[in-house]
Amino acid sequence: MPGDGSRVCLGLGSNLGEKQRNLQCAVNAMGAFATLRAVSSLYRTAPVGYLQQDWFLNAAVMVETALAPVELLRALLEVEQRMGRVRDIRNGPRLIDLDILLWEGLQVDDEDLQVPHPRLVERHFVLAPLAEIVPEWIHPGTGRTIAAHLQALGVAEGVERLALGAWLEDQPAPRMAR
């Protein structure tokens, strides 16, 4: 069963094509290796870093998975690839972006994977949706809750909450390349 195991929070983002459908497709694809446990609202967010691009839709989900951290990373990268993600500009436009944000009870510091995500506490567009689903989770590197980190960032320009967690319901899944 995909969901037996660890609870993990993932960040999702898209700023190309049908953004909401891209996020829905990614969540649906995760069903092969994880069980969805919680979903944040959708957020419309300004780009960070490379500014010559459209705004993003971002969300966070909590899943339960039996995969090890590196296996989950590989599975998420495969979802991105199957959906058509192209990595050509750092922080540039993307059809889908899937990040491991937090892993309950675990820290990882490998060459290919760092958990918690290294820029988690600096990014309002990550903390806002994450605080909806796991406000009391403790960031293992700082000892502070996700809600406390969000509060410390203060009001953010360029981050607008759109749809509640039901944005995944009653939507046909887009087709993915094989």
C-alpha angles and dihedrals in degrees: 000000000000095000103053106110140026131016112234132178118219132192120220129195140169135172103167131077120342095355099189092047089050090056091046091050092051093050091047091050091052088065088083091068108013142039117231112237105166138008129199128213119272117262128202105216138182117243119262124215102356102050101181094090142080122279119269137238109223134183140160130225135187115220135179116224140171091210122109115242097262091044090053090049090052091048092051092048089051090053089051091049094047089051091054105256114171120198107206107123121043107243087000132138116309138184090213136358121189120186133179103231106172136001115201110247095355141098122190125192108175131139092257101033137036120184123216090043105258096234097037097113093047098056123078091189088062100037097048096061092035091054089056093061105029108016094153098046110118120233100231093214096053105024090228128118123253088244090054091051091050091049091049091057091057124200113350126210115218097031116105125173110226122167129015122241092283090082088103096056126097094005123128112236116246116237119258129211116254 
